[in-house]
């Protein structure tokens, strides 16, 4: 138990001393993801030895042309979920919520494009930022290769919590090995 604690503290100290920068914009399937959240660099990170240092996944639903990317940072207890409908080829797109929104409470419970802050806190709604207006987003998809299973692009989006606070995500980029679903 002491060894496990020592390794965790060592890794945390090692990474907290390094200056974190956005990854380069690439399209080789390097499994990279990064963005600025209100001007601060955000990248996925995991202390889980089984999953490796990057907690990132992507899936492309080929029959419905939906791309979903999820990134998690265990040190910050934050995650981002991006939902891109109608993706059929490289080009410019909007992010989307993925559900019709009948009222303001539903958007915070059901929207697929979201950013969670302090995942383990009791104040879920205040820490849950979602896409309210898809015109406040953009995606420039540079690669969608379903044979090599690679998706790459850049994005930006404004997300809102139920109090009206805005989370501005800029300079987003991803180069992800994806799973393909035919459902």
Backbone bond lengths (Angstrom), bond angles and torsions (degrees), N, CA, C in turn:
res aa  C-N    CA-C-N  psi(-1)  N-CA   C-N-CA  omega(-1)  CA-C   N-CA-C  phi
1 X - - - 1.437 - - 1.525 110.62 -
2 X 1.350 116.74 -42.15 1.464 120.15 179.46 1.529 110.71 -63.41
3 X 1.337 116.49 -38.05 1.467 119.84 179.04 1.520 111.28 -63.96
4 X 1.312 116.55 -41.27 1.464 120.96 179.61 1.533 109.92 -63.58
5 X 1.309 117.06 -43.76 1.460 121.73 178.44 1.524 110.18 -63.56
6 X 1.325 117.37 -43.26 1.468 121.04 179.07 1.522 111.41 -61.21
7 X 1.341 116.93 -44.45 1.464 120.98 -180.00 1.524 109.98 -62.95
8 X 1.323 117.81 -43.34 1.464 121.53 179.49 1.524 110.85 -62.00
9 X 1.316 117.69 -46.76 1.468 121.60 178.97 1.519 110.30 -63.79
10 X 1.335 117.65 -41.27 1.461 121.45 178.97 1.529 111.18 -61.20
11 X 1.333 116.73 -47.89 1.464 120.47 -179.72 1.521 110.62 -63.77
12 X 1.319 117.28 -43.19 1.465 120.78 178.90 1.519 110.52 -60.33
13 X 1.328 117.46 -44.59 1.465 121.87 179.72 1.524 110.60 -64.93
14 X 1.314 116.58 -42.76 1.459 120.92 179.94 1.523 111.43 -58.82
15 X 1.334 116.06 -48.21 1.464 119.52 -177.17 1.517 112.49 -76.90
16 X 1.304 119.14 -27.29 1.457 119.68 -179.36 1.524 111.27 -75.12
17 X 1.316 118.70 -17.84 1.458 121.83 178.19 1.527 112.21 -84.34
18 X 1.311 117.28 -22.76 1.455 120.81 -178.93 1.521 110.08 -80.99
19 X 1.314 115.41 145.55 1.456 120.03 174.09 1.525 107.39 -81.35
20 X 1.306 116.30 123.38 1.453 120.96 -178.51 1.520 108.45 -86.48
21 X 1.328 115.69 131.40 1.452 121.36 178.82 1.519 109.13 -124.01
22 X 1.318 115.26 160.25 1.454 119.61 175.25 1.527 109.40 -66.21
23 X 1.327 117.56 142.39 1.464 119.06 175.56 1.528 109.75 -69.19
24 X 1.319 115.37 158.25 1.460 119.95 175.70 1.522 110.03 -64.11
25 X 1.320 115.43 155.47 1.459 120.77 174.09 1.531 107.26 -82.18
26 X 1.331 116.08 113.91 1.467 122.03 -176.88 1.531 109.32 -133.75
27 X 1.329 116.22 173.56 1.468 120.49 177.49 1.533 111.31 -144.27
28 X 1.321 115.79 40.17 1.472 121.54 -176.30 1.527 113.29 -108.15
29 X 1.324 118.19 0.87 1.461 120.58 -175.88 1.510 112.02 80.68
30 X 1.339 116.59 36.60 1.473 121.52 -176.81 1.526 114.01 -77.55
31 X 1.320 118.26 -0.74 1.473 123.16 -176.49 1.526 111.25 55.13
32 X 1.322 115.22 54.64 1.456 121.15 176.95 1.521 109.63 -116.45
33 X 1.325 114.56 152.10 1.463 121.42 179.67 1.522 106.84 -157.33
34 X 1.297 116.55 139.22 1.457 120.56 175.54 1.508 110.34 -166.68
35 X 1.341 115.29 161.48 1.456 120.85 179.52 1.523 108.20 -166.02
36 X 1.311 116.28 165.30 1.458 121.93 169.96 1.518 106.99 -99.92
37 X 1.326 116.50 127.54 1.461 122.16 176.36 1.520 106.42 -111.15
38 X 1.321 116.19 110.46 1.471 122.14 -173.29 1.524 110.49 50.24
39 X 1.334 116.41 40.64 1.460 122.74 176.07 1.514 115.73 86.53
40 X 1.325 118.34 -4.49 1.472 122.52 -178.50 1.527 110.38 -104.66
41 X 1.333 116.31 135.96 1.469 121.19 -179.19 1.525 110.06 -63.02
42 X 1.334 115.24 133.99 1.461 122.68 176.80 1.524 108.08 -132.47
43 X 1.316 116.15 125.17 1.463 122.37 174.98 1.527 108.34 -134.92
44 X 1.322 117.56 155.34 1.463 119.01 177.22 1.524 110.62 -71.37
45 X 1.323 114.92 149.31 1.462 119.99 178.21 1.518 108.53 -157.56
46 X 1.320 116.02 143.26 1.457 120.75 178.60 1.523 109.89 -138.48
47 X 1.319 115.67 139.30 1.467 121.05 172.77 1.525 111.03 -90.16
48 X 1.321 117.25 -1.23 1.452 122.08 -178.86 1.525 109.62 -73.10
49 X 1.305 117.16 115.89 1.458 122.40 -178.01 1.526 111.09 -64.12
50 X 1.334 117.57 -31.39 1.463 121.24 -178.54 1.535 111.91 -70.00
51 X 1.341 117.40 -39.92 1.463 119.53 -176.35 1.523 112.41 -89.22
52 X 1.320 117.42 -11.35 1.459 120.37 -178.49 1.522 110.89 88.22
53 X 1.330 117.08 -179.80 1.464 120.56 -173.69 1.526 114.43 -75.43
54 X 1.328 118.24 -16.46 1.462 120.36 -179.17 1.519 109.34 -112.61
55 X 1.318 115.93 126.00 1.453 121.29 178.62 1.531 107.92 -107.05
56 X 1.335 115.48 95.04 1.449 122.33 -171.46 1.524 109.12 -149.49
57 X 1.323 116.46 135.48 1.463 119.27 176.38 1.520 110.03 -145.82
58 X 1.303 114.56 153.18 1.454 120.82 177.36 1.507 110.47 -142.75
59 X 1.325 115.63 146.23 1.453 120.14 177.07 1.527 108.18 -141.32
60 X 1.322 114.90 138.87 1.451 121.25 176.79 1.520 107.84 -116.35
61 X 1.329 115.94 119.88 1.456 122.28 177.96 1.524 107.27 -90.90
62 X 1.310 116.80 97.14 1.465 121.06 -170.06 1.528 113.11 -65.98
63 X 1.323 118.67 -35.29 1.468 119.90 -178.78 1.520 112.48 -69.83
64 X 1.324 117.91 -30.07 1.463 121.03 -179.84 1.526 112.36 -108.78
65 X 1.333 118.08 0.17 1.473 123.97 177.57 1.529 112.72 57.64
66 X 1.334 116.61 41.77 1.462 122.44 179.44 1.524 108.89 -109.99
67 X 1.333 115.65 133.00 1.456 122.30 175.11 1.521 108.15 -112.28
68 X 1.316 116.86 131.16 1.463 122.20 178.54 1.527 109.02 -128.36
69 X 1.335 116.51 130.07 1.457 122.29 178.10 1.522 108.34 -126.89
70 X 1.336 116.50 133.00 1.461 122.21 179.26 1.521 108.28 -128.22
71 X 1.347 115.51 130.18 1.467 121.43 177.41 1.530 107.85 -129.58
72 X 1.334 115.84 144.41 1.462 121.89 -175.15 1.526 109.84 -133.95
73 X 1.323 116.12 139.01 1.458 121.82 174.77 1.526 107.54 -121.17
74 X 1.336 116.14 106.57 1.463 120.29 -175.03 1.523 112.93 -71.72
75 X 1.325 117.99 -27.55 1.470 119.28 178.25 1.522 111.46 -67.68
76 X 1.300 116.16 -38.41 1.467 121.01 -179.43 1.527 112.84 -90.81
77 X 1.326 116.84 -10.52 1.460 122.51 -173.21 1.529 110.20 54.60
78 X 1.336 114.96 51.83 1.461 121.95 -178.83 1.521 109.78 -134.20
79 X 1.325 115.11 150.49 1.459 119.47 174.75 1.517 109.53 -144.74
80 X 1.321 114.76 155.92 1.459 121.23 175.97 1.522 107.64 -127.34
81 X 1.334 115.27 138.14 1.455 122.90 178.85 1.526 106.45 -124.90
82 X 1.318 116.67 121.18 1.460 121.19 -179.17 1.522 108.93 -114.47
83 X 1.319 115.50 134.65 1.462 122.30 -175.90 1.523 108.13 -126.21
84 X 1.320 116.17 117.51 1.458 122.41 -178.18 1.532 108.91 -120.27
85 X 1.336 119.11 108.26 1.461 120.29 177.15 1.526 111.51 -87.98
86 X 1.319 116.14 164.20 1.465 123.44 173.32 1.533 113.42 58.81
87 X 1.324 116.83 37.25 1.464 121.82 178.96 1.529 108.38 -90.88
88 X 1.323 116.38 113.98 1.462 119.18 -179.31 1.527 112.94 -124.91
89 X 1.352 116.16 -17.97 1.456 120.03 -179.03 1.534 108.42 -165.86
90 X 1.327 118.09 166.20 1.459 119.73 175.32 1.536 110.49 -56.12
91 X 1.321 115.45 145.76 1.462 120.70 -178.81 1.511 110.51 158.88
92 X 1.320 116.56 -166.82 1.463 122.74 -179.23 1.523 110.20 -103.45
93 X 1.346 115.61 134.21 1.457 122.33 -176.53 1.532 109.84 -141.75
94 X 1.345 115.16 170.50 1.464 122.72 169.31 1.514 108.91 -104.05
95 X 1.331 116.62 153.32 1.449 119.95 166.53 1.522 106.36 -76.70
96 X 1.318 116.29 167.01 1.451 119.01 -179.81 1.516 109.10 -144.27
97 X 1.326 114.51 161.97 1.450 121.02 177.99 1.522 110.80 -79.85
98 X 1.321 116.57 -33.59 1.453 120.30 176.93 1.515 114.94 92.57
99 X 1.324 117.44 -6.08 1.464 121.28 178.16 1.522 108.33 -141.17
100 X 1.316 115.16 153.30 1.459 119.06 170.66 1.526 107.44 -72.33
101 X 1.314 116.71 140.37 1.461 120.56 -173.49 1.526 110.09 -111.36
102 X 1.351 117.88 97.02 1.460 119.72 -178.27 1.521 114.07 -74.35
103 X 1.315 118.22 -27.75 1.462 120.02 178.84 1.527 109.58 -152.17
104 X 1.314 116.41 171.33 1.464 120.29 -172.86 1.523 113.37 -68.55
105 X 1.319 119.22 -28.68 1.465 120.61 179.13 1.524 110.00 -70.04
106 X 1.316 117.30 -39.94 1.466 120.78 -177.86 1.516 112.66 -59.80
107 X 1.330 117.79 -37.31 1.460 119.60 -178.17 1.521 110.94 -60.02
108 X 1.317 118.35 -38.02 1.460 120.84 -177.18 1.527 112.21 -78.82
109 X 1.311 117.30 -17.57 1.453 120.77 178.72 1.527 112.32 -95.59
110 X 1.325 118.01 -28.53 1.460 120.55 -167.91 1.523 116.25 -120.20
111 X 1.307 119.28 -12.96 1.458 121.05 -175.71 1.530 110.31 -66.19
112 X 1.328 116.72 134.16 1.457 121.29 -178.72 1.529 113.03 -81.65
113 X 1.342 118.29 -30.39 1.464 120.41 177.14 1.514 107.57 -88.03
114 X 1.334 115.51 112.09 1.463 119.49 -173.95 1.523 111.66 -155.97
115 X 1.333 115.23 163.04 1.454 123.67 174.39 1.516 106.59 -132.06
116 X 1.320 116.91 122.95 1.460 122.31 177.76 1.519 109.20 -100.43
117 X 1.335 116.39 128.15 1.464 121.32 171.95 1.526 107.10 -105.28
118 X 1.310 117.12 143.25 1.465 121.74 177.51 1.526 111.13 47.16
119 X 1.321 115.04 63.54 1.462 122.83 -173.78 1.520 112.41 -50.79
120 X 1.317 117.53 -36.62 1.464 120.39 -174.62 1.523 113.84 -89.35
121 X 1.329 118.63 4.94 1.461 119.63 179.95 1.525 110.46 -77.34
122 X 1.331 115.72 163.22 1.460 120.65 179.14 1.529 112.28 -79.26
123 X 1.322 117.10 -19.26 1.459 121.42 -175.26 1.530 110.15 -91.25
124 X 1.325 117.11 71.21 1.469 122.58 -173.39 1.525 112.88 -63.35
125 X 1.330 118.54 -46.16 1.458 119.79 -175.61 1.523 112.86 -65.93
126 X 1.319 117.23 -42.09 1.465 120.03 -178.55 1.526 111.70 -66.22
127 X 1.314 117.22 -29.87 1.463 122.24 -177.77 1.528 113.03 -96.15
128 X 1.310 116.84 6.80 1.452 122.88 -177.77 1.528 108.34 -108.28
129 X 1.326 116.78 111.76 1.457 122.14 -179.50 1.521 108.49 -107.63
130 X 1.329 116.98 130.24 1.463 121.02 -175.11 1.521 110.68 -129.71
131 X 1.319 114.23 165.54 1.460 121.73 176.35 1.520 108.56 -79.16
132 X 1.331 116.30 118.61 1.453 121.32 179.27 1.529 110.52 -99.96
133 X 1.322 116.66 -36.10 1.460 121.14 -176.59 1.528 108.50 -133.46
134 X 1.335 117.33 111.44 1.461 119.41 -175.06 1.514 113.12 -63.93
135 X 1.343 118.59 -18.57 1.468 119.72 176.85 1.529 111.42 -71.42
136 X 1.336 116.85 -9.61 1.468 121.08 174.62 1.523 111.05 -91.21
137 X 1.318 116.52 26.19 1.463 120.31 -178.48 1.513 109.62 -143.37
138 X 1.321 115.27 160.00 1.454 119.58 168.52 1.514 109.72 -155.83
139 X 1.304 113.92 150.92 1.457 122.80 176.18 1.518 107.07 -131.90
140 X 1.309 116.08 129.60 1.462 120.58 170.17 1.525 105.66 -112.21
141 X 1.326 115.80 99.33 1.459 121.86 -179.30 1.522 108.88 -82.58
142 X 1.321 116.30 118.40 1.464 120.34 -177.41 1.517 112.50 -97.72
143 X 1.348 116.60 -22.56 1.466 118.79 -179.66 1.522 110.24 -150.97
144 X 1.319 115.16 132.94 1.458 122.85 170.37 1.518 105.98 -137.81
145 X 1.328 115.48 98.60 1.458 121.57 -176.98 1.529 108.05 -117.53
146 X 1.340 115.92 101.54 1.459 119.60 -177.40 1.520 112.68 -79.59
147 X 1.337 117.89 -11.62 1.469 121.44 175.62 1.529 109.48 -80.56
148 X 1.337 116.91 -52.27 1.472 121.19 178.21 1.522 111.95 -83.21
149 X 1.332 116.71 -7.23 1.470 123.94 178.28 1.523 111.87 60.42
150 X 1.340 115.70 54.06 1.460 122.85 -179.54 1.524 108.98 -127.74
151 X 1.311 116.49 136.27 1.457 122.12 171.69 1.525 107.85 -133.12
152 X 1.339 116.00 135.38 1.464 121.46 -177.58 1.512 109.66 -140.91
153 X 1.329 115.09 150.80 1.452 118.97 176.80 1.512 112.71 174.03
154 X 1.321 114.44 -176.97 1.463 122.27 176.81 1.527 107.93 -126.97
155 X 1.339 116.20 156.42 1.458 119.58 -177.37 1.528 110.98 -155.92
156 X 1.318 114.08 162.47 1.463 121.93 169.31 1.525 107.12 -149.13
157 X 1.320 116.08 153.48 1.459 119.99 -177.40 1.531 109.57 -164.45
158 X 1.320 116.22 147.39 1.463 122.15 169.59 1.520 107.67 -105.68
159 X 1.323 116.54 128.69 1.457 122.25 178.57 1.531 108.56 -117.25
160 X 1.341 116.81 152.93 1.459 122.06 -175.52 1.524 109.69 -128.21
161 X 1.346 116.19 147.15 1.456 119.04 169.59 1.528 108.17 -99.26
162 X 1.337 117.65 178.46 1.455 120.21 -173.66 1.529 112.35 -68.23
163 X 1.324 118.47 -18.44 1.472 121.68 177.41 1.521 112.01 -84.70
164 X 1.333 116.77 -9.32 1.452 120.11 -179.68 1.520 113.61 97.31
165 X 1.336 118.15 2.31 1.464 120.84 175.89 1.528 108.60 -65.98
166 X 1.323 116.15 143.16 1.463 120.91 -177.49 1.521 110.18 -110.08
167 X 1.311 115.46 135.38 1.460 123.43 172.91 1.524 105.57 -109.44
168 X 1.329 116.82 114.26 1.456 120.98 -178.01 1.529 109.22 -97.19
169 X 1.324 115.95 115.71 1.456 121.90 178.63 1.525 107.73 -106.46
170 X 1.331 115.35 120.44 1.464 121.44 -179.19 1.525 109.35 -130.61
171 X 1.306 115.53 166.47 1.466 123.38 177.73 1.526 113.09 51.25
172 X 1.337 116.25 32.34 1.457 120.58 177.27 1.519 110.14 -70.06
173 X 1.328 115.01 142.93 1.456 121.08 177.26 1.513 109.41 -151.08
174 X 1.346 114.52 147.77 1.458 119.80 177.80 1.520 109.11 -147.81
175 X 1.305 115.34 149.64 1.465 124.58 175.46 1.528 104.67 -145.94
176 X 1.324 116.35 91.05 1.456 121.92 -163.25 1.533 111.51 -120.68
177 X 1.341 115.63 136.48 1.457 122.33 166.95 1.522 105.64 -77.23
178 X 1.318 116.09 125.28 1.471 119.86 -174.24 1.520 111.68 -113.07
179 X 1.310 113.89 158.60 1.454 121.49 167.77 1.523 107.05 -92.81
180 X 1.305 116.74 148.46 1.456 122.04 178.10 1.524 108.44 -109.45
181 X 1.327 116.03 128.81 1.453 120.94 174.97 1.517 108.35 -114.84
182 X 1.310 116.20 138.47 1.452 121.11 -179.89 1.520 111.42 -105.80
183 X 1.322 116.65 16.66 1.480 121.63 178.54 1.499 110.63 -83.97
